Amino acid sequence: RESDHRAWTPVTYTVTRQNATIQGLIQGKAYFFRIAAENIIGMGPFTETTKEILIREPITVPDRPEDLEVKAVTKNSVTLTWNPPKYNGGSDITMYVLESRLIGKDKFHKVTKEKMLDRKFTVEGLKEGDTYEYRVSACNIVGQGKPSFCTKPITCKDEIAPPTLDLDFRDKLIVRVGEAFSLTGRYSGKPAPKVTWLKDDIVVKEDDRIKIKTTPTTLCLGVLKSVREDTGKYCVTVENSTGSRKGYCQVNVVDRPSPPVGPVIFDEVFKDHMVVSWKPPLDDGGSEITNYIIEKKDAHKDLWMPVTSATVKTTCKIPKLLEGREYQIRIYAENLYGISDPLISDEMKAQDRFRVPDAPEQPIIKDVTKDSAVVVWNKPYDGGKPITNYIVEKKETMATRWVKVTKDPIFPGTKFKVPDLLEGCQYEFRVSAENEIGVGDPSPPSKPIFARDPIAKPSPPVNPEAVDKTKNSVDLSWQPPRHDGNGKIIGYLIEYQKVGDEEWKQANLTADSCPETNYKVTGLTEGLKYKFRVKAVNAAGESDPAHVPDPVEVKDRLEPPELILDANMAREQHVKAGDTLRLSAVIKGVPFPKVTWKKEDHEVSPKADIEVTGVGSKLEIRNTVHEDGGMYSLTVENPAGSKTVSVKVVVLDKPGPPRNLNISDVRSDSCYITWMEPEDDGGSVITNYVVERKDVASAQWVAISSSSKKRSHMAKYLMEGTQYLFRVAAENQYGRGPYVETLKPIKAIDPLHPPGPPKNLHHVDVDKTEVSLVWNRPDRDGGAEITGYLVEYQEDGADEWTKFQTVPMLDCVVTGL
């Protein structure tokens, strides 16, 4: 039969030898075969091949490899390549063997030492001036095939030729921004020259835009989407041991210029014209600036009006302005390749130079008390006339009316102490400057401030103490300071010091990283003693430190292990075969306990996945089988103690085979079958037993009972004289278990007993040396046909009976008396 089919196909019934040739098989298919002996009684049982047999052609060594070529020669190496053989002998090539022969010698020597499947090899370590020839062979599982045809004699020496360079580009190249360009050429030389590209004496490196391609004869540098930074002097160098050649190209990537450099400076401002100036662009685009284009615009309109487009100077007069209007100036730079983006000026009002001072910047408030504050500001632009006075005003934040703080002039200082504030009120301040033209605009209002005395540093924190510790950390706790210095406590700074050291180290760098009254100091060294102190911080600064009273020794706090079991760790856990078993528990203890899982006091199966985290442990077994059942235990242990819990795992599966199968009370048409329940019920109650019988001459089992709950069965309706095999399997809710089968066939016949004694034995004739006897058949034959009668005689007075002979009939003549 074919290996993927179950039906058997007869080949012959007339083979009398102990071998046979099977024909008509398909190449590449796998087959099983079986043989049975036959005599006049019938056909015996089959014997099968244990493994499938693949039909294929016979395997031979491979043909010789082809096209063995020399690719490179130096003074101490030779590089060769070849192609595989046309026919591999019916099996994959496992390796190639390369051999060499020194000219003048008779024998070839193996060059490759390890298995080689590459079809290229460089023979190294050769002596300069020696001449060799080479051949190569292919090997498969049968062995080594014929070698290839030999190469021509090869002499080890370097081929030398100075480099040559033929370029496809000129000394100068102009490229527009965004375009691609390439520098190409051809070169030669022996040994093969090294090609190097430089830009302004710096090695060119490849990236997304710059690509370098070099073949044994050509070279190319390509640049995609060129930018201005690609401008420079490019140099390609071709160099080997005999010399070098260089080629140069000045590449200029041109573009429109960058915008003129601002800001636009208003050198002169009048009511009807202005004079502005600027700086040239930082990048002229690779071409000289041919002119500047200047435009003007009323700040309240969208229309730009031309001023001039024919100046190469960086200054220009803007005429025809209307007094009091604000204007903006726009300036472009232009070269042969386009017009730049514009430089736009700030707004400037067309008016004569002298005006009221500008508004000062936002003032700063310092030295605030419950009834005064100091206002500080910077001097603004004076409008062309000297400032003669400053006006300081105040208002409460929720009010709308500004009030002058004094009637006296404030000059020349730029700060003023404002008196007569109301304690607890919130104020804003602003400043205006005055010259002979008038009073300028006021500054933006200051930031609001409350009129109250300044904040002082807080008092130290209260009762700092160490509340917990591990082998590398200490947990601190304290109470807030009794006095916050009239300011909110921002946070706390924690410092620690090794006992014996002078330096205090900071545990946190900023107070706002510890806003609460507790902190964990980490990174400590186990076994050492440390001192700790805590400082409170508000807007005024740090308080004096509060010290933890006693040094703290850094070590683990001991807590005995504790197990909090999950639901899957109940006393008995049932899991169906093939499903996943999961056992888990939450673990507590300081230091964290060592976790051990065991099954029946032994290591758990390697297929079990065990995970241990900082809070618990989990055991997981996928695709459970019956053998995974048993008593599992979880032990956690640390220096403070240990704790163990156990759970019984029952893997629910099909039952095992029944035990002690026995056949008794054999009759010609029946027999009595008994057995014992399986050792393993698969974790579920046995629901029934399946009993089957089979004629030894048949391949098919026949069910005689499939619902028996008892452990015995009377097999009826047997055919007298036929030999039978019996088998029994147990079933539970998860399926049918394996069968247990009788070891020997049972023949269906009634039991045999010795026949009864013959009846009416007497003599019918007597002679001097013989006696003629006759008798009748016994009353019972013992269940089988009588095959003969044993005749014995005894001399009168003797104790022993002497056997004469067994006769088939009901008479006998005893002779020799």
SVG drawing of the C-alpha trace seen along z (x, -y; Angstrom):
<svg xmlns="http://www.w3.org/2000/svg" viewBox="-25 -121 85 196">
<polyline fill="none" stroke="black" stroke-width="0.4" points="0.0,0.0 1.1,-3.7 2.2,-5.3 -0.6,-7.8 -3.3,-5.2 -4.7,-2.6 -6.0,0.0 -3.6,2.9 -3.3,4.0 -2.3,7.7 0.8,8.2 0.9,12.0 -0.5,15.2 1.8,17.7 5.3,16.9 6.9,20.0 10.4,18.5 11.4,16.2 11.8,13.2 9.7,11.3 10.1,8.5 7.3,5.9 6.7,3.9 4.4,1.0 5.5,-1.2 5.6,-5.0 8.9,-6.8 9.0,-9.3 6.2,-7.5 6.7,-5.7 5.2,-2.3 4.6,0.3 4.7,4.1 3.4,7.1 3.8,10.9 1.7,13.9 2.4,17.6 -0.3,20.0 -0.8,23.7 -3.6,26.0 -5.4,25.0 -5.4,21.3 -3.5,18.1 -1.4,17.1 -1.0,13.7 0.8,10.9 4.2,9.5 4.7,5.8 7.7,3.7 8.4,1.4 9.3,-1.7 8.1,-3.1 10.3,-2.6 10.8,-5.5 11.0,-4.5 13.9,-6.2 16.7,-5.7 20.0,-4.2 22.4,-6.8 25.9,-7.2 28.8,-9.6 28.3,-12.9 29.8,-13.9 32.9,-16.1 32.4,-19.9 32.5,-22.2 34.1,-25.5 36.9,-25.6 38.4,-29.1 41.1,-31.3 39.7,-34.7 42.7,-36.4 46.4,-35.8 48.8,-37.5 52.3,-36.6 50.9,-34.4 47.3,-33.6 45.1,-32.2 41.3,-32.7 39.2,-30.0 35.5,-29.5 33.6,-26.6 30.1,-25.4 28.3,-22.4 28.3,-19.0 25.6,-18.4 24.4,-15.4 24.7,-15.1 24.4,-11.3 20.8,-11.4 21.8,-13.0 22.6,-16.5 26.2,-17.7 27.6,-17.7 31.0,-19.3 33.7,-20.2 37.3,-19.0 39.9,-21.4 43.3,-19.9 46.6,-21.5 49.8,-20.1 53.1,-22.0 54.5,-21.8 57.3,-19.3 55.5,-17.0 53.4,-14.0 50.7,-14.1 47.8,-16.4 47.3,-17.5 44.0,-18.6 43.7,-22.3 40.4,-22.6 40.4,-21.2 36.8,-21.7 33.5,-20.9 33.1,-23.5 29.9,-24.1 30.9,-27.5 32.0,-27.4 34.6,-30.1 37.8,-29.6 41.0,-31.6 44.2,-29.5 46.5,-31.5 50.0,-31.1 51.6,-30.3 55.2,-31.0 56.0,-33.7 57.3,-32.3 55.8,-28.8 53.6,-27.3 50.5,-25.2 47.6,-23.6 44.3,-22.9 41.3,-20.6 38.1,-20.2 35.8,-17.2 32.2,-17.0 31.0,-14.7 27.6,-13.3 26.5,-10.7 28.0,-7.9 31.4,-9.5 33.8,-11.6 33.2,-11.9 35.7,-12.4 37.8,-15.5 37.3,-18.4 39.7,-19.1 42.8,-20.8 43.5,-24.5 46.5,-25.7 49.7,-26.1 49.4,-29.3 52.5,-31.2 52.2,-33.2 53.1,-36.8 51.6,-40.2 50.4,-41.9 51.5,-45.5 50.2,-48.5 50.1,-52.2 46.6,-53.7 44.9,-55.4 42.0,-57.8 39.7,-59.0 37.0,-61.5 33.7,-62.4 33.5,-65.9 35.3,-69.2 37.1,-71.4 33.9,-73.4 30.3,-72.5 27.3,-74.8 24.1,-73.2 20.7,-74.7 19.5,-73.9 17.2,-70.8 18.8,-69.3 20.9,-66.1 24.4,-65.9 27.0,-63.1 30.8,-62.9 31.7,-59.8 34.8,-58.2 36.8,-55.1 40.0,-53.8 42.4,-50.9 45.5,-49.6 47.1,-46.5 46.8,-45.8 43.2,-47.1 43.4,-50.8 41.5,-52.3 39.1,-55.0 38.5,-58.0 36.2,-61.0 37.0,-64.3 35.0,-67.6 37.1,-70.5 39.7,-68.0 37.1,-66.1 36.1,-62.5 32.7,-62.3 30.3,-60.0 27.2,-58.4 23.7,-59.4 20.1,-59.5 21.2,-62.1 24.8,-61.2 25.6,-57.9 29.0,-56.5 29.2,-53.6 32.6,-51.9 33.1,-48.9 36.4,-47.3 36.6,-49.7 34.2,-52.6 33.6,-55.2 30.6,-57.5 29.6,-60.1 25.9,-61.0 24.1,-63.8 20.3,-63.9 18.3,-67.1 21.4,-69.2 21.5,-72.0 23.8,-75.0 26.0,-73.1 27.0,-70.8 29.1,-73.6 32.8,-72.9 35.9,-71.5 35.5,-67.8 38.6,-65.5 38.7,-61.8 41.9,-59.9 42.8,-56.5 45.7,-54.9 47.6,-51.6 51.1,-50.5 52.6,-51.9 51.2,-55.4 48.1,-57.6 46.0,-59.8 43.7,-62.7 40.9,-64.5 39.3,-67.8 35.9,-69.5 34.7,-72.8 30.9,-72.3 28.9,-75.5 25.3,-74.9 23.5,-78.1 20.1,-79.5 18.4,-82.7 19.9,-84.7 18.8,-84.4 16.9,-87.5 18.8,-90.6 20.0,-90.6 17.9,-92.7 16.8,-94.5 15.9,-97.4 17.5,-100.4 15.7,-103.8 18.7,-106.1 16.5,-109.2 12.8,-109.7 10.9,-112.8 7.2,-113.6 7.4,-113.1 10.4,-110.7 12.7,-108.2 16.2,-106.8 16.6,-103.1 19.6,-100.7 20.2,-97.0 22.9,-94.3 23.6,-92.1 22.3,-88.5 24.4,-85.9 24.2,-83.7 24.3,-85.3 23.1,-82.0 26.5,-81.5 26.0,-84.6 26.6,-88.3 23.7,-90.4 22.6,-92.4 20.2,-94.8 17.8,-95.3 14.0,-95.8 12.5,-98.1 8.7,-98.5 6.7,-100.5 3.2,-99.9 0.9,-101.8 0.7,-99.7 -3.1,-99.8 -3.4,-98.7 -2.5,-95.6 -1.1,-97.2 2.7,-97.4 4.0,-100.2 7.3,-100.1 10.1,-102.5 13.0,-101.3 14.3,-98.2 17.6,-99.5 19.9,-100.0 22.9,-97.9 23.5,-99.9 22.3,-98.8 20.7,-102.1 17.7,-103.8 15.5,-107.0 11.8,-106.3 9.9,-109.5 6.3,-110.6 5.1,-109.7 2.1,-111.2 2.7,-112.7 1.4,-110.6 0.9,-107.4 2.8,-104.2 4.8,-102.5 6.5,-99.2 9.5,-98.7 10.0,-95.5 13.4,-94.7 14.3,-91.9 17.7,-90.8 18.1,-89.6 20.7,-87.7 20.9,-86.0 18.9,-83.0 16.0,-84.8 14.6,-87.0 15.0,-86.3 12.4,-86.1 11.7,-89.6 13.1,-91.4 10.2,-93.3 10.8,-96.2 8.9,-97.1 6.3,-99.7 7.6,-103.3 5.5,-106.5 6.3,-109.3 6.9,-112.2 9.6,-114.5 12.2,-113.1 11.1,-114.7 8.2,-113.2 7.0,-112.2 9.0,-109.3 8.1,-105.7 6.3,-103.7 8.8,-102.0 8.9,-98.3 6.8,-96.5 8.1,-97.6 9.5,-95.3 8.3,-95.4 10.8,-94.8 11.1,-95.1 7.4,-94.8 6.2,-95.4 2.7,-95.8 2.6,-99.6 5.2,-100.2 6.8,-98.8 9.8,-99.8 9.0,-100.2 11.9,-99.7 11.9,-100.3 14.2,-100.8 14.7,-104.1 12.7,-104.1 13.5,-105.9 13.3,-109.6 11.6,-110.6 14.6,-112.8 14.3,-115.1 15.6,-114.4 13.3,-112.9 12.4,-115.4 10.1,-113.4 8.6,-110.0 5.0,-109.5 4.4,-106.4 0.7,-105.3 -1.0,-102.6 -4.3,-100.9 -5.9,-98.0 -6.2,-95.0 -10.0,-94.9 -10.3,-98.8 -10.3,-100.6 -8.9,-104.1 -5.1,-104.8 -3.8,-107.2 -0.5,-109.0 1.7,-108.0 3.2,-111.4 2.9,-115.0 6.7,-115.5 8.9,-115.0 10.7,-111.7 14.0,-112.2 16.7,-111.1 16.4,-107.8 14.5,-104.9 13.1,-103.5 10.7,-104.9 9.5,-103.7 5.7,-103.9 4.3,-104.7 0.9,-104.6 -0.3,-101.1 -3.0,-99.3 -1.9,-96.0 -3.4,-92.9 -4.5,-94.8 -3.3,-93.7 -1.8,-96.4 -0.5,-97.0 1.8,-99.8 2.7,-101.5 5.2,-104.2 5.1,-107.0 8.0,-109.1 7.7,-112.9 9.8,-115.3 9.3,-118.8 7.0,-117.5 4.7,-115.8 3.9,-112.7 4.4,-109.4 2.2,-106.2 2.3,-104.3 4.1,-101.1 2.2,-97.7 1.0,-97.1 3.4,-95.3 2.6,-91.9 0.1,-92.2 1.6,-92.1 0.1,-92.0 1.0,-94.6 2.4,-92.5 5.7,-92.0 8.2,-89.7 8.3,-86.0 10.9,-84.6 12.5,-81.2 10.4,-78.4 11.3,-76.7 12.8,-73.2 10.5,-70.2 9.3,-68.4 10.2,-64.9 11.9,-63.3 12.3,-59.5 13.1,-56.4 9.9,-54.3 11.2,-51.5 14.3,-50.2 15.7,-47.6 19.2,-46.6 19.6,-49.6 17.0,-52.2 15.5,-54.0 11.9,-55.4 11.8,-58.7 8.7,-60.5 8.3,-63.9 5.8,-66.6 5.5,-70.0 7.4,-73.0 5.6,-74.9 6.2,-78.2 6.1,-78.5 7.6,-82.0 4.5,-83.6 5.0,-81.6 3.8,-78.3 6.1,-75.4 7.3,-74.4 8.7,-71.0 11.5,-69.4 15.2,-68.7 16.6,-65.4 20.3,-64.9 22.2,-61.9 25.8,-61.3 27.8,-58.1 28.8,-57.8 32.4,-59.0 32.2,-61.2 32.0,-65.0 30.2,-65.5 26.4,-65.6 24.9,-64.3 21.5,-65.3 18.9,-62.6 16.7,-64.9 17.9,-67.8 14.9,-70.1 12.4,-70.7 9.3,-70.3 10.3,-66.7 9.3,-66.0 6.1,-68.0 4.9,-65.4 6.2,-64.7 7.8,-61.4 10.6,-60.2 12.4,-57.0 16.2,-57.5 17.6,-54.9 21.1,-53.9 22.5,-53.2 25.1,-50.5 24.0,-47.5 25.5,-47.2 26.6,-50.8 25.1,-53.3 23.8,-56.7 22.6,-60.0 19.7,-61.8 18.4,-65.4 15.4,-67.3 15.0,-70.9 11.8,-72.8 11.8,-75.2 9.5,-78.2 10.0,-81.1 12.4,-82.7 14.8,-79.7 15.7,-76.7 15.1,-76.2 17.6,-74.9 17.9,-71.1 16.1,-68.7 18.1,-65.6 16.8,-62.0 17.9,-61.3 20.0,-58.1 22.1,-56.7 20.2,-54.1 21.9,-50.8 20.9,-49.9 19.7,-46.3 16.5,-44.3 13.7,-44.4 12.7,-40.8 9.1,-39.7 8.2,-36.0 6.8,-34.8 3.1,-34.9 1.1,-33.2 -2.3,-34.5 -3.6,-31.7 -5.5,-32.4 -8.7,-30.4 -6.6,-28.0 -4.7,-26.8 -7.7,-25.1 -7.0,-21.8 -7.9,-19.9 -7.6,-21.3 -9.2,-19.5 -8.0,-20.2 -9.0,-18.5 -6.2,-16.8 -4.9,-19.1 -5.9,-22.2 -3.6,-24.6 -2.9,-24.1 -2.3,-27.4 -1.4,-27.6 -0.6,-31.0 -0.3,-32.8 0.5,-36.3 3.7,-36.3 4.7,-38.6 7.8,-38.8 10.9,-40.9 13.3,-40.2 11.3,-38.8 11.3,-35.0 12.9,-32.4 10.2,-30.5 10.3,-26.7 7.7,-24.7 7.8,-20.9 5.7,-17.9 5.6,-14.8 8.8,-16.3 10.6,-16.3 11.5,-19.0 8.5,-19.9 8.5,-18.9 10.7,-20.9 7.7,-21.7 6.3,-23.8 6.7,-27.6 7.4,-29.2 7.2,-33.0 8.3,-34.8 7.6,-38.5 8.1,-40.9 4.5,-40.2 3.9,-36.6 4.6,-33.4 2.7,-31.5 3.2,-27.9 1.8,-27.1 1.7,-23.8 0.3,-23.9 -1.3,-20.8 -1.5,-18.8 -1.3,-15.0 -2.4,-12.5 1.2,-12.3 1.1,-16.0 -1.4,-15.1 -0.2,-14.8 0.5,-16.7 2.2,-20.1 3.7,-22.2 4.8,-25.9 7.4,-26.8 8.5,-30.3 11.5,-30.9 13.5,-33.8 15.7,-34.3 12.6,-34.9 11.0,-31.6 9.3,-29.5 5.8,-28.4 4.5,-25.7 1.1,-25.0 0.1,-22.0 -2.6,-21.4 -3.7,-18.1 -3.9,-18.3 -6.1,-15.8 -5.7,-15.7 -9.0,-14.4 -8.4,-11.9 -9.4,-8.6 -8.9,-5.6 -6.0,-3.2 -6.2,0.5 -8.1,3.0 -6.0,5.5 -5.8,9.3 -7.8,10.3 -8.7,14.0 -10.7,16.5 -12.4,19.5 -15.2,22.0 -14.4,22.5 -17.2,24.4 -17.8,25.2 -20.1,22.2 -19.1,19.9 -16.5,18.8 -16.5,16.6 -14.3,13.4 -13.3,11.6 -11.0,8.6 -10.1,6.0 -10.7,2.3 -7.8,0.1 -5.2,-1.2 -6.0,-4.7 -9.6,-5.8 -8.5,-9.1 -9.9,-11.1 -13.5,-10.2 -15.8,-7.2 -15.6,-4.3 -19.0,-4.3 -18.7,-1.0 -16.4,1.6 -16.1,2.5 -15.5,6.2 -14.5,7.4 -13.5,10.7 -11.6,11.6 -11.2,14.9 -7.4,15.4 -7.8,15.9 -9.6,12.5 -8.2,9.0 -11.4,7.4 -12.5,7.1 -16.2,7.6 -17.8,5.9 -19.7,8.4 -20.5,5.9 -20.2,2.1 -22.3,1.1 -21.2,3.6 -20.8,2.0 -19.6,5.3 -16.1,6.6 -17.1,10.0 -18.9,11.2 -20.2,14.5 -19.1,14.6 -21.7,16.6 -22.4,17.8 -18.8,19.1 -18.2,21.5 -16.9,24.8 -13.3,25.5 -12.5,21.8 -9.7,20.0 -10.5,16.6 -8.7,13.5 -10.5,11.3 -9.8,7.7 -11.4,5.3 -11.2,1.4 -12.7,-0.9 -14.6,-4.1 -15.3,-7.2 -16.8,-10.6 -13.5,-11.6 -13.3,-8.7 -12.2,-5.1 -8.9,-4.0 -6.4,-1.5 -7.4,2.2 -6.0,5.1 -5.8,8.3 -5.5,12.0 -2.0,13.2 -3.0,16.6 -5.9,17.6 -8.8,19.6 -10.2,22.6 -14.0,23.1 -14.4,26.7 -16.1,28.5 -13.7,29.6 -12.3,33.2 -12.4,35.9 -10.9,39.5 -13.3,42.1 -15.0,44.6 -13.7,48.2 -14.5,50.8 -17.4,53.2 -17.7,57.0 -14.0,57.9 -13.7,61.8 -11.6,64.3 -12.9,66.4 -9.9,68.7 -6.8,69.8 -3.6,71.6 -0.4,72.4 1.3,69.1 -1.6,66.8 -5.2,65.6 -7.9,64.2 -9.9,61.3 -13.0,59.4 -14.9,56.5 -17.6,53.9 -17.4,50.0 -17.5,47.9 -20.6,46.1 -18.9,42.6 -16.3,41.5 -15.2,38.3 -16.4,35.9 -14.2,37.2 -14.0,40.2 -12.2,43.2 -8.9,43.7 -7.8,47.0 -7.7,49.5 -4.6,50.1 -4.2,53.9 -2.1,54.9 -1.5,58.2 -0.3,59.3 1.0,62.7 -0.9,64.1 0.6,62.9 2.6,60.1 2.2,56.3 3.0,54.8 0.9,54.7 2.7,55.1 1.6,53.1 1.1,55.3 -0.2,52.9 -2.9,50.4 -5.4,51.8 -8.2,49.9 -10.8,52.7 -12.8,54.4 -10.7,57.6 -7.0,58.6 -4.8,61.7 -2.2,61.5 0.8,63.5 4.2,64.3 2.7,65.7"/>
</svg>
